[in-house]
Amino acid sequence: MADTVFSHIPALTFEGPSSDNPFAYRFYEADRVVMGKPLKEHLRFAVAYWHSLAMNGSDPFGGPTILRPWMAAGDPLAQARAKADAAFELFRVLDLPFFCFHDADIAPAGETLKETLGNLHTMADYLAEKMQSAKAKLLWGTANLFSHPRFMAGASTNPEPEVFAWSAATVKHCMDVTKQLGGSNYVLWGGREGYDTILNTDMKQELDHMGRFLTMVVDYKHKIGFDGQILIEPKPKEPTVHQYDFDCATVYGFLQRYGLQNEVRVNLEANHATLAGHTFEHEIATAGAFGILGSLDINRGDALLGWDTDQFPNELWTMTLSMYHVIKAGGLGKGGCNFDAKVRRQSFTPEDMVHAHVGGVDLCARAFLTAAKIIEDGRYDALLAERYANWQTPQAKAMVDGSMTLDAIAAKAEAAGINPQPRSGRQEQLENMMVRAIYG
């Protein structure tokens, strides 16, 4: 195999918190056992094929600044193979257990649907060959149903039946490829499943079509014996004014409406949570409460920019609270932490890509280790239990277990002459505990 842009960089190793080597992990000790499992099995890090290999640094105000060899003109399949060669060199350098992709990331589009799908399967076979001698496995696959102009009005929600059919064929083959490569999940992100103006939108029809599409995906999963998770990724807006998978709570309502709440989980992204007016930890806690936490897109937005900047994470407070709620929800299971993040336009060297992942990996690892210590310490749980302790009495339980009616509760409250008094929520004490645990 010819050298790639990452071939000259040695594989990263763990050197500990005292290291100042920019090409080493300081907190991510993959085999360190925490809460009964190695850290690598808790976090299940994945490299994102699209931002890491396909992103060229362009933005709405400027052209490409990141020019990799496989982005030059040439035979499309030859370039796709060159990109795959570079991808697996990057996986070697980062020494992370997983990667993930959209169909359009790994294979070029053809002139027809048949040719496009043929390219996808050709490249899937090539990736399968690469994986035989590599450590990286597939966390999840997905289909890009938003970039091409045919998807300008959505995919499953498109007013044109042919777009729905094209999308169905694409997802079917992407699921086949995901299963072929041993993927643990299949993700659906409705990048344009929403509307730009409600004036030309039949919302009920579009939601019903989206529900039918997802139902068919679940049915096909069972038909082919795919034992991975089906995940849907919430996002509130951008590029559309309003997307139907606005946030975790909205997705859960959608799943209930179409009878899919036991079949589909969520892949949550930090930047999408911000755009929805939430924190990442809120979305994770919500998914945990509903029992639908599946996987995470690890990134961050910029508070000064109101769009999806997809930056690598660097904020320890939010990530620690997020990891705390991941643990409380029972962990990520078959999911993982996928770096859906891209380097900035000025960070165009291969080394910049490695530095970005080192920082993100170490941040998540440090956050997880701190969250585990907080849980094992038990003081936070004790204060939380104390706050809700009065709900453990038989009288209190009777109000919410279905054994008392509204009028019965009212009569009992009046007869007892109750006079509730406020109790401190101890917010400052809890925040101080978190600050000390995180920052020492």
TIMIZA-563989 format. One line per 10 residues: their letters; for each residue x, y, z of C-alpha. Coordinates in Angstrom, 2 decimals, decimal comma, always signed. Layout:
<pts>
A	X Y Z ~ ...
</pts>
This chain:
<pts>
MADTVFSHIP	+0,00 +0,00 +0,00 ~ +1,26 +3,48 -0,86 ~ +2,03 +5,91 +1,93 ~ -0,81 +8,19 +3,01 ~ -0,83 +11,60 +4,67 ~ -0,97 +9,87 +8,07 ~ +1,63 +7,15 +7,48 ~ +4,51 +9,08 +9,05 ~ +2,73 +9,53 +12,40 ~ +3,36 +6,79 +14,99
ALTFEGPSSD	+0,48 +5,16 +16,86 ~ -0,55 +7,05 +19,98 ~ +0,07 +5,59 +23,41 ~ -1,01 +6,43 +26,95 ~ +1,66 +8,38 +28,85 ~ -0,31 +9,68 +31,85 ~ -1,35 +13,14 +33,15 ~ +2,23 +14,36 +33,58 ~ +3,09 +13,93 +29,89 ~ +3,52 +16,99 +27,70
NPFAYRFYEA	+3,76 +14,95 +24,49 ~ +1,07 +16,28 +22,08 ~ +1,02 +12,87 +20,37 ~ +0,07 +10,89 +23,48 ~ -3,01 +10,28 +25,60 ~ -2,89 +11,68 +29,12 ~ -6,17 +10,30 +30,52 ~ -7,33 +7,66 +28,03 ~ -5,81 +4,45 +29,33 ~ -7,82 +2,06 +27,17
DRVVMGKPLK	-7,43 -1,07 +29,31 ~ -7,88 +0,60 +32,69 ~ -10,75 -1,11 +34,50 ~ -13,39 +1,29 +35,80 ~ -16,65 +0,14 +37,37 ~ -15,94 -3,42 +36,24 ~ -15,05 -2,75 +32,58 ~ -12,09 -1,40 +30,62 ~ -12,39 +2,27 +29,75 ~ -12,40 +1,46 +26,03
EHLRFAVAYW	-15,55 -0,64 +26,50 ~ -17,35 +2,13 +28,38 ~ -16,55 +4,87 +25,87 ~ -16,31 +2,89 +22,60 ~ -14,69 +5,78 +20,71 ~ -15,29 +6,05 +16,97 ~ -13,63 +8,15 +14,27 ~ -16,10 +9,86 +11,93 ~ -15,26 +9,11 +8,29 ~ -17,07 +12,22 +7,01
HSLAMNGSDP	-15,49 +15,05 +8,99 ~ -12,10 +13,38 +9,31 ~ -11,68 +12,23 +5,69 ~ -14,26 +14,06 +3,58 ~ -14,42 +17,56 +5,07 ~ -12,44 +20,09 +3,04 ~ -12,62 +23,19 +5,23 ~ -15,16 +25,10 +3,16 ~ -17,86 +27,17 +4,86 ~ -20,64 +29,51 +3,65
FGGPTILRPW	-18,10 +32,31 +3,24 ~ -15,06 +30,56 +1,81 ~ -13,82 +27,70 -0,31 ~ -11,81 +24,62 +0,64 ~ -8,68 +24,99 +2,74 ~ -8,06 +21,29 +3,49 ~ -6,90 +19,60 +0,31 ~ -6,14 +15,90 +0,70 ~ -4,77 +13,82 -2,21 ~ -8,03 +11,86 -2,61
MAAGDPLAQA	-9,96 +15,10 -3,11 ~ -8,21 +15,88 -6,40 ~ -9,73 +15,08 -9,77 ~ -9,36 +11,48 -10,90 ~ -11,09 +8,15 -11,12 ~ -13,80 +8,30 -8,41 ~ -13,38 +4,73 -7,19 ~ -9,58 +5,03 -7,16 ~ -9,92 +8,16 -5,07 ~ -12,36 +6,41 -2,73
RAKADAAFEL	-9,82 +3,61 -2,22 ~ -7,09 +6,18 -1,52 ~ -9,36 +7,79 +1,05 ~ -9,99 +4,40 +2,64 ~ -6,24 +3,73 +2,80 ~ -5,77 +7,05 +4,59 ~ -8,72 +6,34 +6,88 ~ -7,22 +3,11 +8,14 ~ -3,86 +4,78 +8,64 ~ -5,64 +7,40 +10,77
FRVLDLPFFC	-7,39 +4,62 +12,71 ~ -3,98 +3,03 +13,30 ~ -2,51 +6,29 +14,59 ~ -5,40 +7,07 +16,94 ~ -5,70 +3,46 +18,12 ~ -9,43 +3,82 +18,79 ~ -11,74 +0,81 +18,54 ~ -14,36 +2,00 +16,02 ~ -15,21 +4,15 +13,01 ~ -18,49 +5,13 +11,34
FHDADIAPAG	-19,59 +6,49 +7,95 ~ -22,29 +7,70 +5,59 ~ -22,59 +5,93 +2,24 ~ -21,47 +9,09 +0,44 ~ -18,30 +9,25 +2,56 ~ -16,95 +5,91 +1,43 ~ -18,25 +5,62 -2,15 ~ -18,77 +8,05 -5,04 ~ -22,16 +8,69 -6,57 ~ -22,86 +7,24 -10,01
ETLKETLGNL	-25,00 +8,46 -12,88 ~ -27,90 +6,24 -11,78 ~ -29,21 +4,69 -8,59 ~ -27,96 +1,29 -9,73 ~ -24,45 +2,61 -10,38 ~ -24,40 +4,48 -7,05 ~ -25,39 +1,36 -5,15 ~ -22,84 -0,66 -7,09 ~ -20,11 +1,74 -6,02 ~ -21,26 +1,41 -2,42
HTMADYLAEK	-20,94 -2,37 -2,48 ~ -17,59 -2,20 -4,26 ~ -16,22 +0,03 -1,52 ~ -17,85 -2,04 +1,21 ~ -15,88 -5,03 -0,05 ~ -12,72 -2,92 -0,01 ~ -13,37 -1,80 +3,58 ~ -13,99 -5,42 +4,56 ~ -10,53 -6,29 +3,21 ~ -8,97 -3,40 +5,14
MQSAKAKLLW	-10,71 -4,44 +8,35 ~ -9,19 -7,94 +8,21 ~ -5,78 -6,54 +9,16 ~ -6,96 -3,57 +11,26 ~ -8,12 -3,19 +14,86 ~ -10,92 -0,72 +14,11 ~ -14,45 -2,10 +13,86 ~ -17,63 -0,45 +12,59 ~ -19,70 +1,34 +15,22 ~ -22,42 +2,37 +12,79
GTANLFSHPR	-23,34 +3,12 +9,23 ~ -25,85 +5,57 +7,83 ~ -27,07 +7,09 +4,56 ~ -26,59 +10,66 +3,44 ~ -30,15 +11,65 +2,50 ~ -29,65 +15,41 +2,71 ~ -26,75 +16,70 +0,58 ~ -27,93 +16,06 -2,99 ~ -30,47 +18,51 -4,47 ~ -33,02 +15,68 -4,78
FMAGASTNPE	-33,34 +15,85 -0,98 ~ -33,97 +19,60 -0,80 ~ -37,52 +18,90 +0,43 ~ -36,59 +15,92 +2,56 ~ -36,15 +12,20 +2,03 ~ -38,96 +10,15 +3,61 ~ -40,98 +13,36 +4,00 ~ -40,47 +14,53 +0,40 ~ -43,61 +15,45 -1,60 ~ -42,23 +13,39 -4,51
PEVFAWSAAT	-42,76 +9,58 -4,26 ~ -39,64 +8,90 -6,34 ~ -37,46 +10,54 -3,68 ~ -39,09 +8,34 -1,02 ~ -38,34 +5,29 -3,18 ~ -34,72 +6,39 -3,85 ~ -34,24 +6,91 -0,11 ~ -35,73 +3,51 +0,72 ~ -33,41 +1,78 -1,75 ~ -30,39 +3,65 -0,40
VKHCMDVTKQ	-31,16 +2,82 +3,24 ~ -31,82 -0,82 +2,40 ~ -28,39 -1,19 +0,82 ~ -26,67 +0,84 +3,55 ~ -28,17 -1,49 +6,14 ~ -26,89 -4,45 +4,13 ~ -23,40 -2,94 +4,10 ~ -23,54 -2,13 +7,82 ~ -24,44 -5,75 +8,58 ~ -21,75 -7,03 +6,18
LGGSNYVLWG	-19,09 -5,00 +8,01 ~ -20,23 -6,08 +11,46 ~ -21,71 -2,73 +12,51 ~ -23,25 -2,44 +15,95 ~ -25,84 +0,20 +14,99 ~ -27,60 +1,80 +12,06 ~ -28,36 +5,53 +12,32 ~ -31,02 +7,65 +10,63 ~ -30,47 +11,38 +10,65 ~ -33,27 +13,34 +9,00
GREGYDTILN	-31,15 +16,25 +7,87 ~ -33,99 +17,74 +5,86 ~ -36,96 +15,92 +7,37 ~ -38,80 +19,09 +8,28 ~ -39,91 +22,26 +6,57 ~ -38,63 +25,66 +5,48 ~ -42,13 +27,17 +5,41 ~ -45,30 +25,67 +6,81 ~ -47,21 +27,33 +3,93 ~ -46,29 +24,49 +1,54
TDMKQELDHM	-46,22 +21,69 +4,13 ~ -48,74 +18,94 +4,90 ~ -47,28 +18,08 +8,30 ~ -49,54 +15,12 +9,02 ~ -48,69 +13,44 +5,72 ~ -44,98 +14,07 +6,15 ~ -44,96 +12,70 +9,72 ~ -46,96 +9,64 +8,65 ~ -44,53 +8,99 +5,80 ~ -41,57 +9,40 +8,14
GRFLTMVVDY	-43,21 +6,99 +10,59 ~ -43,86 +4,46 +7,83 ~ -40,27 +4,75 +6,59 ~ -38,84 +4,08 +10,05 ~ -41,22 +1,17 +10,53 ~ -39,96 -0,39 +7,29 ~ -36,36 +0,08 +8,46 ~ -37,15 -1,79 +11,69 ~ -38,95 -4,54 +9,76 ~ -35,98 -4,93 +7,42
KHKIGFDGQI	-33,59 -5,10 +10,34 ~ -35,44 -8,15 +11,62 ~ -35,77 -9,65 +8,15 ~ -32,00 -9,68 +7,53 ~ -31,12 -10,67 +11,09 ~ -29,25 -7,48 +11,91 ~ -28,68 -7,59 +15,67 ~ -27,52 -3,99 +16,01 ~ -29,53 -1,03 +17,25 ~ -31,59 +1,29 +15,06
LIEPKPKEPT	-30,86 +4,86 +16,13 ~ -32,45 +8,18 +15,23 ~ -30,47 +11,39 +15,72 ~ -32,40 +14,45 +16,93 ~ -31,69 +17,91 +15,59 ~ -33,97 +20,96 +15,88 ~ -33,10 +23,08 +12,85 ~ -30,43 +23,99 +10,32 ~ -30,61 +23,38 +7,49 ~ -34,43 +23,46 +7,77
VHQYDFDCAT	-36,37 +25,98 +9,84 ~ -37,91 +23,13 +11,83 ~ -36,97 +19,47 +11,82 ~ -39,42 +16,83 +13,01 ~ -36,80 +15,12 +15,18 ~ -36,34 +18,32 +17,21 ~ -34,94 +16,83 +20,43 ~ -34,96 +13,62 +22,47 ~ -38,39 +14,23 +23,99 ~ -39,89 +14,99 +20,57
VYGFLQRYGL	-38,36 +11,84 +19,11 ~ -39,76 +9,75 +21,96 ~ -43,24 +11,13 +21,29 ~ -42,79 +10,31 +17,60 ~ -41,69 +6,76 +18,40 ~ -44,70 +6,27 +20,66 ~ -47,06 +7,62 +17,98 ~ -45,87 +4,99 +15,50 ~ -45,36 +2,13 +17,97 ~ -41,55 +2,12 +17,72
QNEVRVNLEA	-40,54 +3,07 +21,26 ~ -39,24 -0,44 +21,95 ~ -37,41 -0,74 +18,63 ~ -35,51 +2,52 +18,18 ~ -33,10 +4,44 +20,39 ~ -31,42 +7,82 +20,00 ~ -27,98 +8,91 +18,90 ~ -27,53 +12,24 +20,70 ~ -25,22 +15,03 +19,59 ~ -23,89 +17,77 +21,88
NHATLAGHTF	-24,15 +20,53 +19,26 ~ -27,69 +19,52 +18,35 ~ -28,67 +19,73 +22,01 ~ -27,34 +23,29 +22,09 ~ -29,33 +24,25 +18,99 ~ -32,47 +22,88 +20,67 ~ -31,88 +25,13 +23,68 ~ -30,73 +22,25 +25,89 ~ -27,51 +21,01 +27,40 ~ -25,94 +17,74 +26,32
EHEIATAGAF	-26,49 +16,33 +29,80 ~ -30,19 +17,23 +29,62 ~ -30,65 +15,25 +26,43 ~ -28,74 +12,27 +27,84 ~ -30,73 +12,37 +31,09 ~ -33,97 +12,56 +29,08 ~ -32,98 +9,53 +27,00 ~ -32,06 +7,70 +30,19 ~ -35,44 +8,49 +31,74 ~ -37,24 +7,12 +28,67
GILGSLDINR	-34,90 +4,12 +28,33 ~ -33,83 +5,00 +24,78 ~ -30,18 +6,08 +25,15 ~ -28,24 +4,49 +22,31 ~ -25,10 +6,36 +21,29 ~ -23,41 +9,78 +21,34 ~ -22,02 +12,22 +18,79 ~ -19,22 +13,95 +20,67 ~ -18,64 +17,59 +19,69 ~ -19,51 +21,10 +20,77
GDALLGWDTD	-20,99 +24,25 +19,33 ~ -19,93 +27,85 +19,74 ~ -22,10 +30,00 +22,01 ~ -21,38 +33,00 +19,78 ~ -22,47 +31,24 +16,58 ~ -26,02 +30,00 +16,15 ~ -25,29 +27,10 +13,86 ~ -23,86 +23,58 +13,85 ~ -20,12 +24,26 +14,14 ~ -19,23 +20,65 +15,09
QFPNELWTMT	-16,05 +21,50 +16,98 ~ -14,02 +19,02 +18,98 ~ -15,00 +19,19 +22,67 ~ -12,90 +21,00 +25,27 ~ -15,31 +21,83 +28,11 ~ -14,89 +19,56 +31,11 ~ -17,92 +20,58 +33,18 ~ -20,55 +19,67 +30,59 ~ -18,76 +16,50 +29,54 ~ -18,47 +15,28 +33,14
LSMYHVIKAG	-22,19 +15,83 +33,78 ~ -22,91 +14,09 +30,47 ~ -20,81 +11,07 +31,37 ~ -22,43 +11,00 +34,81 ~ -25,85 +10,60 +33,19 ~ -24,51 +8,04 +30,72 ~ -23,45 +5,89 +33,67 ~ -26,76 +6,50 +35,45 ~ -28,62 +5,39 +32,31 ~ -26,76 +2,08 +32,34
GLGKGGCNFD	-24,04 +2,97 +29,85 ~ -23,94 +3,07 +26,06 ~ -24,27 -0,67 +25,40 ~ -23,80 -1,22 +21,68 ~ -23,42 +2,50 +21,12 ~ -20,34 +4,59 +21,61 ~ -18,74 +8,04 +21,48 ~ -18,38 +9,08 +17,86 ~ -16,38 +12,21 +17,10 ~ -18,80 +14,01 +14,80
AKVRRQSFTP	-16,41 +16,94 +14,90 ~ -14,21 +18,73 +12,42 ~ -11,01 +20,69 +12,62 ~ -11,16 +24,39 +11,82 ~ -10,42 +25,83 +8,37 ~ -6,97 +26,93 +9,49 ~ -6,12 +23,45 +10,83 ~ -5,29 +21,76 +7,54 ~ -2,34 +19,48 +8,35 ~ -2,65 +15,77 +9,17
EDMVHAHVGG	-1,12 +16,52 +12,56 ~ -3,99 +18,93 +13,30 ~ -6,45 +16,07 +12,81 ~ -4,55 +13,91 +15,28 ~ -4,27 +16,69 +17,87 ~ -8,04 +17,27 +17,65 ~ -8,81 +13,64 +18,42 ~ -6,23 +13,47 +21,22 ~ -7,93 +16,39 +22,95 ~ -11,43 +15,01 +22,50
VDLCARAFLT	-10,51 +11,51 +23,64 ~ -8,66 +12,73 +26,73 ~ -11,49 +15,10 +27,67 ~ -14,08 +12,32 +27,49 ~ -11,86 +9,89 +29,37 ~ -11,13 +12,39 +32,14 ~ -14,83 +13,27 +32,37 ~ -15,82 +9,61 +32,59 ~ -13,24 +8,87 +35,29 ~ -14,47 +11,84 +37,33
AAKIIEDGRY	-18,12 +10,87 +36,86 ~ -17,35 +7,33 +38,00 ~ -15,63 +8,67 +41,15 ~ -18,63 +10,89 +41,92 ~ -20,97 +7,89 +41,68 ~ -18,69 +5,59 +43,67 ~ -18,29 +8,26 +46,37 ~ -22,06 +8,18 +46,92 ~ -22,52 +11,62 +48,47 ~ -24,37 +13,06 +45,50
DALLAERYAN	-26,74 +10,09 +45,38 ~ -27,30 +10,39 +49,12 ~ -28,32 +14,04 +48,85 ~ -30,59 +13,23 +45,91 ~ -32,23 +10,37 +47,83 ~ -32,72 +12,63 +50,84 ~ -34,54 +15,20 +48,69 ~ -37,11 +12,65 +47,55 ~ -37,17 +10,55 +50,74 ~ -40,70 +11,56 +51,75
WQTPQAKAMV	-42,03 +9,79 +48,65 ~ -41,04 +6,48 +50,24 ~ -43,87 +6,53 +52,79 ~ -46,96 +4,36 +52,07 ~ -49,19 +7,45 +52,08 ~ -47,06 +9,21 +49,47 ~ -46,71 +6,13 +47,26 ~ -50,48 +5,68 +47,24 ~ -50,89 +9,05 +45,49 ~ -48,88 +7,95 +42,44
DGSMTLDAIA	-49,32 +4,17 +42,21 ~ -52,90 +4,39 +40,97 ~ -54,59 +3,44 +44,22 ~ -55,92 +6,94 +44,97 ~ -58,07 +9,22 +42,83 ~ -57,72 +12,97 +42,57 ~ -60,74 +13,60 +44,81 ~ -59,50 +11,05 +47,38 ~ -56,14 +12,83 +47,59 ~ -57,90 +16,18 +47,91
AKAEAAGINP	-60,17 +14,93 +50,70 ~ -57,26 +13,43 +52,65 ~ -55,17 +16,60 +52,26 ~ -58,03 +18,76 +53,51 ~ -58,77 +16,47 +56,46 ~ -55,12 +16,38 +57,52 ~ -54,81 +20,15 +57,30 ~ -51,42 +19,86 +55,59 ~ -49,26 +22,98 +55,33 ~ -46,16 +22,23 +53,17
QPRSGRQEQL	-43,03 +24,22 +53,98 ~ -40,17 +24,87 +51,53 ~ -36,95 +22,88 +51,84 ~ -33,60 +23,89 +50,39 ~ -32,66 +22,33 +47,08 ~ -28,99 +22,76 +48,03 ~ -28,06 +23,87 +44,52 ~ -24,92 +25,72 +45,55 ~ -23,71 +22,84 +47,73 ~ -24,22 +20,36 +44,89
ENMMVRAIYG	-22,50 +22,62 +42,38 ~ -19,56 +23,08 +44,76 ~ -19,27 +19,30 +45,10 ~ -19,17 +18,97 +41,32 ~ -16,59 +21,76 +40,92 ~ -14,32 +20,16 +43,50 ~ -14,70 +16,72 +41,96 ~ -13,96 +18,00 +38,46 ~ -11,28 +20,59 +39,07 ~ -9,84 +19,51 +42,42
</pts>
